[in-house]
Amino acid sequence: MKYLVLIVSFLALTACSTRVDLGAAADLAAMDAEVVPRVDTSVAIRTFDKYCYRNRAQPGRVTAALKADGYKLLVTDRRSKMFGYAHPRRPMVAVINEPSEPACLVFVQRDPQLANAYNRFVRARHSNARAVSVPDLDSVVIAPGTPSLVFARDVDGTDELMMLIVE
């Protein structure tokens, strides 16, 4: 993306608690990478499974796996304890390292196939999962257990977010 560095710089200047690694942004821009890429539906689901689902409630393990796979820390928001990792050819992954409510998020460009694939992913692993209504989110499913898992999916303009929160 040609204007990646400019956009990331603007975000850094407008959000006081947010820090953008300009070196990582420049590396991604040099590779003509999208911060939030368009990927195949199966790639989005595999990314969510590998980093978020398999490492739920373990932000340190998510971070280690991302770094091992060549992801670069791009955005840090210390206030919300959110760390966003980007890769030139894979979905962006963010980790919220809040001990009382850890979360993992995957960002991709809008995909009309993703809603069904995401729902199948959740239902295949948690037959007891139930949908709940949450304002401003397209889909939220809770899988009761100890701890309970909250799966959320949201479409915002041209981007989609898949999220796993461990309660």
N, C-alpha and C positions, 0 to 999 in steps of 0.2 A: 504494500500500500504506500503510495508515494507521499501521502500527507500524514503518515502515522506519527512521525516525530512531532510535527506541529500540533496534532490533536492531543497527543499524550502530554506535551508541554503545557498546552492550554488547561488540560484537566489538573495538572499538578499546580498550576498557578491559581486556579479557582477553588481548590479544595485544600484548606490549610492543614488538615490532619492527614492528607493523602500525599504520599511520596511516590514519584515515578522514577524508575531507573532509566535514565536517558541513554545509557550505554546499551541496555537490553533493547530499548525502543529503536535505537539506531541500527542494531544488528538485525532486528526483524524487518525494519524498513529496507535495509540493504538486500534482504532476501525477497522483497516485494510481498511480505506476509501480511495477512489480515489478522488483527487482534482477535476478532470474533469471526472465524472462518465459516464458509459453507462446506459441510462435510456430508458424506453419505450417512443415512439414518443409522446404519449398523455401526459406523465408527463412533457416532455420538453415544450410542448405548454402550458400546464396549468401553469407551472412555469413562462414562459414568460408573460402570460396573468395576473397572479396574482400580480407579482412584477413590471414588466416593463410597461405593457399596462395600467393597471388600475391606476397606480400611476405616469403616465407620467408627466414630468416636475416637479416632487415632490421628489427629492432625499431623503429628510428627511423622507418622508412617506415610501419609499422603504426600507430604513435602519431600521426604526422602525418595519415594517412588517417582515423583515428578522430576526431581533433579537427576535421578539415574537415567531417565528417559529423554534427557536433553531439554526439558522445560527451563525457562528463565524467569526469575522473579521480576515482574514488570511493575506491579502496583502494590503498595503497602499502605494500609490505612490503620494506623496504630490505635486510633480511638475505637474502631469497631473490631479490632484484632483480625482484620481481613488481609489476606495475602493472595494476590492474583498472579498466576503463572501462565506464560504464553509460549507457544511453540509455532514454528513457521508453517506446519502442515497439520496440526491437530487442534482440537477444540481448546479454548481457554478454560482453565480450571482455577477456582478460587477456594481457599480454605479459611474458615473462620475458627480461630484458635481460642475459643472461649470455653474454659473448663466446664462451666455449668451447662452449656448448650453448644457443643461443637457442631460445625456444619461444613459441608462440601458442596460446591456448585460447579456446574459445567455450562458454559455459554457457547451457543452455536447460532448461525444465521437460521432464520425461520425455515422450517421443514414441515410440509403438510403431513408427512408420514410419521413424524416423531410422537405425536400424542398417542396414537395406537401402540406404537412400539414401546413407549415408556410405560403405558398401562399394562401391557403384556409382561414386561420385565418385572414390575412390582407384583402383579397377581401370581406370576409363576413362582415367586419366592415367598410370598405371604398371602396364603389363601384367606386369612382372617382380616386382611386389610379392608378398611372401609373409607369411603369418600366422605369428606366434610367440606362445608362451604366456608371459605375464607375470603373476605373482601380483597380485591385487587390481585388475586391469583386465579389462574385459569383452572387449576386442578390441584387438589390437596388430598392425599390419602394417608391415613394413619394405620400403622401396623402395630397393634397392641403387643406388649411384651415387656421384658425387663432388660434393657430400657425399651421404651416405645420408639418407633422410627416414624418420622414424618417425611413423606415424599411430596415435593411440590413441583409444579411445572407452570411456567408463566411465559406469555408472549408479550414482548414490549416492542412495538414497532416492527423492526425487521429482525430482532434477535429473540432467541428462546433461552430460557434458563431452566435447568433441571437441578433440583436441590435435594439433599438428604440432610435432615437435622436429627440428631440423636437427643431425645429428651431425658 
